Amino acid sequence: MLPKELEQEIAAMVRDTDHVEEKIIDVIYLLQRHFGYFSDEAMGHAARLTGKTVVELEELATFYDFIYREPLGRFVIHVCDGVACWMHHENGLFDYLCRKLGVAVGETTPDGLFTVLPTACLGNCHNAPAMLVNGEHYGRLTPEKVDRILEELRENADTIPLCLCR
């Protein structure tokens, strides 16, 4: 069940556009923020509120990197897998992060804090290698800088606002 305010916000968003397709990603993000990921329940609400089919919504959800169909950690670390970032880190940022956190790419740490995911490009090539954590860019990464970032996130996990997208 959706909170009344969220349902009203989505209904107004859909009602106030000439083409619902222009607002579907925004609707998905709102539901994802509420449920913690774009769950099957969230997809049902999106279909009902937008008039789109579950198949149409699933196509979108599996296309975009920032729509999550499974529960993730408190901090979603999108590691840039673009050429510039790849070239600027001799041992690989993915490898370092995964070793440091004890997970494989796509997995969540046992404490539920971190999930490491690839993304094609963050548009932050001038700061390669780079990653995005819950919407915040980090660049010119070194193992030491990554360690400091992870420690800061751990220490402040309860005070950092949740941002699952944008």
Solvent accessible surface area in square Angstrom, and as a share of the most:
residue,aa,sasa,rsa
1,M,195,0.87
2,L,11,0.06
3,P,53,0.33
4,K,143,0.61
5,E,126,0.56
6,L,20,0.10
7,E,52,0.23
8,Q,97,0.43
9,E,86,0.38
10,I,0,0.00
11,A,36,0.28
12,A,29,0.22
13,M,42,0.19
14,V,30,0.17
15,R,167,0.61
16,D,112,0.58
17,T,22,0.13
18,D,138,0.72
19,H,109,0.49
20,V,29,0.16
21,E,103,0.46
22,E,115,0.52
23,K,66,0.28
24,I,8,0.04
25,I,42,0.21
26,D,40,0.21
27,V,0,0.00
28,I,0,0.00
29,Y,23,0.09
30,L,30,0.15
31,L,0,0.00
32,Q,0,0.00
33,R,103,0.37
34,H,82,0.37
35,F,52,0.22
36,G,28,0.27
37,Y,57,0.22
38,F,0,0.00
39,S,12,0.08
40,D,106,0.55
41,E,87,0.39
42,A,0,0.00
43,M,4,0.02
44,G,35,0.33
45,H,26,0.12
46,A,0,0.00
47,A,17,0.13
48,R,133,0.49
49,L,27,0.14
50,T,12,0.07
51,G,67,0.64
52,K,39,0.16
53,T,76,0.44
54,V,80,0.46
55,V,104,0.59
56,E,72,0.32
57,L,0,0.00
58,E,57,0.25
59,E,110,0.49
60,L,50,0.25
61,A,3,0.02
62,T,95,0.55
63,F,153,0.64
64,Y,90,0.34
65,D,67,0.35
66,F,52,0.22
67,I,9,0.05
68,Y,11,0.04
69,R,66,0.24
70,E,123,0.55
71,P,90,0.57
72,L,44,0.22
73,G,3,0.03
74,R,61,0.22
75,F,1,0.00
76,V,3,0.02
77,I,0,0.00
78,H,4,0.02
79,V,1,0.01
80,C,9,0.05
81,D,76,0.40
82,G,15,0.15
83,V,109,0.62
84,A,27,0.21
85,C,5,0.03
86,W,180,0.63
87,M,125,0.56
88,H,110,0.49
89,H,21,0.09
90,E,166,0.74
91,N,94,0.48
92,G,21,0.20
93,L,11,0.05
94,F,37,0.16
95,D,79,0.41
96,Y,36,0.14
97,L,0,0.00
98,C,18,0.11
99,R,157,0.57
100,K,95,0.40
101,L,14,0.07
102,G,63,0.60
103,V,15,0.09
104,A,52,0.40
105,V,70,0.40
106,G,41,0.40
107,E,89,0.40
108,T,50,0.29
109,T,8,0.05
110,P,134,0.84
111,D,89,0.46
112,G,33,0.32
113,L,34,0.17
114,F,0,0.00
115,T,0,0.00
116,V,0,0.00
117,L,31,0.15
118,P,59,0.37
119,T,7,0.04
120,A,80,0.62
121,C,74,0.44
122,L,24,0.12
123,G,60,0.58
124,N,15,0.08
125,C,66,0.39
126,H,134,0.60
127,N,34,0.18
128,A,12,0.10
129,P,7,0.04
130,A,0,0.00
131,M,0,0.00
132,L,18,0.09
133,V,5,0.03
134,N,20,0.10
135,G,39,0.38
136,E,101,0.45
137,H,94,0.42
138,Y,38,0.14
139,G,13,0.13
140,R,152,0.55
141,L,5,0.03
142,T,60,0.35
143,P,47,0.30
144,E,109,0.49
145,K,64,0.27
146,V,0,0.00
147,D,44,0.23
148,R,152,0.55
149,I,13,0.06
150,L,1,0.01
151,E,83,0.37
152,E,101,0.45
153,L,8,0.04
154,R,94,0.34
155,E,125,0.56
156,N,56,0.28
157,A,14,0.11
158,D,143,0.74
159,T,108,0.63
160,I,44,0.23
161,P,110,0.69
162,L,81,0.40
163,C,30,0.18
164,L,9,0.05
165,C,3,0.02
166,R,169,0.62
